[in-house]
Amino acid sequence: MLLNHSWRAVCLLVILTAAACQSESIPTSGRPDGWPRRVLITNDDGIESPATLRLAAAFSGLAETYLIAPSGNQSSGTNFSDAARTGRFHVERRDMGPGITAWAVDGFPADCVFFALAGPMRDSLPDLVISGVNTGANLADAWVLSGTIGAARIAAYYGVPAIAVSGIDNDDPEAVDAVAAWVVELARSEVVGHLRPPQFLAVSLPVGPVSGIQGIEVTERGRGLRSMTASRMAEAGAGLGTEVWSFDVVRDALPAPPDTDARVVEEGSIAIVAMRVDESDPDLHRWLIRNRDLIPVW
């Protein structure tokens, strides 16, 4: 199905901003019993991901459940949105089981959130967005590139509480079931009920048998544990021309600092990191106000 709206990027953002304003009516004194009552589940591994399907099934008997995820793997998509650029969503209705309303989106994780909030869930926004469960980990500064975290970030920016969950082996049915059940408990806990946008949570689990999980730690996000490499693969030839370079982001062979998500997961525990969408820097803002005479005059 092709949704060919006349929206362009600005129109899409206006609609979503209105949705964010609607969400501000949520009381700050706590969530009602049975919260969340409407859940949006997405990911960056694709709508057929076993962990995501199991998570949607686990919620389907407890809440009105929407599963809106990319039609294929879109890992490392950050919070890029193709629809914000083109003004169109290409989506397909899917039957993913009883109690689940599902669409596959030909786009990125952020497109899935945009489509949900501006389209089928616009008149009654989700209480919570869960992005995941992502295969592999999103530790330390990997969050910058993560499509899993990007989807949660977009949801929180537009006023919907969100959590991003990473770290699972899709080929381990026991792990898939156990993690899905735990994420449901987390979603219905006072911890997630306390979230107020632009806050969201990044949750990272050790990949492997769930019997090896040692516990849960609230921790800081590690920094500076990854480096980038780029190497030329093909010569350009004489004069100007096209060159092909390989690009890779690798984790440096350095021990993760104590009390960071990378160390916590390395030691076998689940890491929970408090995140915030707002990137304004109050310290720098105050410094600029005090030193505005240093800014060149126009």
N, C-alpha and C positions, 0 to 999 in steps of 0.2 A: 504494500500500500504506500502511495506517495502522498504526503501532506504538503501541498504546494500553496503555502500561505503567501501573502504579500509582505510578510515580515522581512525586514532587514535586521541587521544587528541591533540598531537602536530600539526598534519596536519590541524585539524580543526582550531586551533588558528592561524596558518600561513595564512590560507585563510581569516580569519576575520581580521587579521592585515592588509592584503593587501586591504581589503574593507575599513578599517579605513583610510588608506593612500589616497584612491580614494576620500573619503569624504572631505579631507583637501583642495580640489580644490574649495570648496564652497566659494564664495567671502565674505569677512568680512565687506564689506561696506553696507550690507543690503540684504534683500531677494527680489526676483522678485515679481511682481504683481501676485496674484493667488497662492502664496506659502501658504501651502505646496501642491505640485502637486502629490506626491506619499506618501501615509500614510500607516504605519503598525500599526495595533491595536492588542493588546494582553491583557491578564489579568491573574489572578491566580484563578478566580472563575470557570473557564471552559467556553468553546466556546458557550454554550447555555445560558449564563448569559443574561437576558433581557437588562440590561444597556449597556453591550458591543455590543449586536446586534443592539440596537437603535443607539449607537454611530457610528457603521460601516455604518448603513443605512443613517445617517445624512451626513456622509462624501462622500457616494458613488456618489452623484451627483455633487460633488465639486472637487474631486481628485481621482486619481487611488488608489483604496482602497483594501488593503490586510488585512484579518482577520485571524491571525494565533495564536491559543490559545490552552491551554491544553484540552484534551478530557474530563477531569473531574476536580473536585475541587482540586487545589494544593496550597491552602493557607498555609502560613508560609514556603514556599519553598525557601525563600531567593533568592540567585542567583546561587543555585546549578544546575548543568547540568548533566543529565544522559548521554547525547550524548558525552560530553567531556571525560567521563569515558569509555564508550563502543565503541565509534566511529560509532554509528548507530542512525538513526532517524526512528521511527515507526510513520507514518503519514497517514491520510485519507482525501481525498478531500471531501469537503462539499459544498452543495448548500445553501448559506445563504442569497440569494436574489440578485436582479439585481445590477450589478456594483460592486459586492464584490467577490474577489478571496479568497477562504477560504480553510484552512487546519486545521484539529484537530490533535494535536500532543500528542502522548502517552508519556508525560514527564512533565517537569516543565516549568514555565514561561521563564526562561533563555534559555531552549531548543528551545522554540518557536522563540526567537530572533536569536539564533544561526542558526536555520534552515532557517529562512527568509534571513538573511544576507549572508549565505554561499551557499544557494540553489536558490530558485525561484527569489529572488531579488538581487542576486549577481552582475549581469551585470548593474543594474540600481537601486542603493540603495534608500531606502525611504528617503524623506526629513525630516520626523519626525516619531518618534515612540511614541504612546500613550498607556500606560499601565493602564487599568481600563475600565470602572469605577468600582472600587472594592466596594463590600458591606461592610459596617462597616468602621471604621476609622483606619488610620495608623499614630497615633499621638506619639509624644515624641520619646522614644527609641524603639517603636514598629517597626521602620524602619529597625532595624537590622534583624528581622525575616521575614519581609514582602516580599512575592513573587511579589506583585505589584511593589514595589519600586525596587526589585531585577532585574526585567525585564528592567525597565528604566535605571537602573545603568549599565547593560550589554550593552545596546544600546549606551549610552553615552561613555562608555569605548572604544567601537569600532567605535567611530567617528560620530554617528548619534544623533542629538538633540532629547531629550526625555522629556516627562512629565509623572508623575505617579499621577493618580487621584483616591481618595478614599472617601467614605462616601455617600452611597445611600441606599435607601430601594427599592429593586427590585420589591416589591409587590405594589409600589405606582407608577402607570403609569404617573401621572402628574409630579412627581419628576424625573422619568427616562427621560421623554421628555425634561423637562426644563434643566436638567443637561447636557444632550447630546448636546442641542443647545448651551449652554454656553461654553462647552468644545470646540466646533467647533469655536466659536468666539475667545476664548483664543488661540487656535492653529494658527489662522490666524492673530493674533495681533502682534504688534511690540515687545511685551514682549517676546513671544516665538521665534519670528524671530531673536531676539538678542542673543539667546543661542548659545554658541560655545562649543562643547565637549572639556573637560570632564564635562561640566556643565549640570545639568538637574534640573527640578523643581518637588517638591513634593507638591501636592495640596490636601487639606483635607476639606471636606464639612461637615456641621452638618447633621446628619442622622435625617430625619423627613420631615414634610411638607416644601416645598420650600418657602411658604409664610412667614415662620419664619426666613429666612436668613436675617441677619442684614446688611451685606456688605462684604467687602473683606479687609483682612489685610496681609501685607507682614511682616513676623515675624520670630523669631528664633525657632529652634526645642527644645522642652523641654527635659530635661535629668533627669534620676534617678527617674522616676515615676513608674517604674515597678520592681517587685521582682520575684524571682523564688522560687518555693517550690517543694520538692521531698519527697514522703512518701512511705515507704515500704508497699506493699499490700499483699505479700505472704512470708511466712517464707522459709528460705533456707533449713531447716532440719539439720540433723547432718552432720558435716563436711562441705566441700566445695560443693557448688551447685548453681543453678540458683535462683536469686531473681527477683521479679517483683516490680518495683517502679512506682508510678504515678508521672507525671511531669506537672507542670502548671506554666504559666507566668501570673501574675496578676498585675493589676494596683493598686498601693498602695493608701490607702485612705488619700491622702494628697492633699491639694489644689495645682493646677498647678500654677507655677510662672507666674507673669504678663509678657506680651509681649512674650509669647511662643505659639506654635501652639495648645497645649492642652487647654490653657485658652481661646484663640481666638475662637476655635470651641465650647467650653463649653458655651461661651457667645453668640453663634448664628451666628458667621461670618465664612466666608471661609478663611482658612489659606494657604498662599503660602510661602514655604520655599525654599530658594536657596540651591542646593546641588552640590557636586563635587565628582567625582569618585576618583580622585587622593588622596591617603591616606598617601603620604609622608609628613613628618613633618619638615618644613624648620628650625624651631627653634631648634629642637633636632639635626638635621643634623649639624647645625653650632656649637652646643655645643660639639658634638662628634668630629668634626674636631679640635676644640680647645683643647679637652681633650683626644686625641687619645692615649696618653701615658698611660692612665688608662686601655686600652684594653690589656688583657694578651697577651704576645708574643707567637707566634706559633713556 
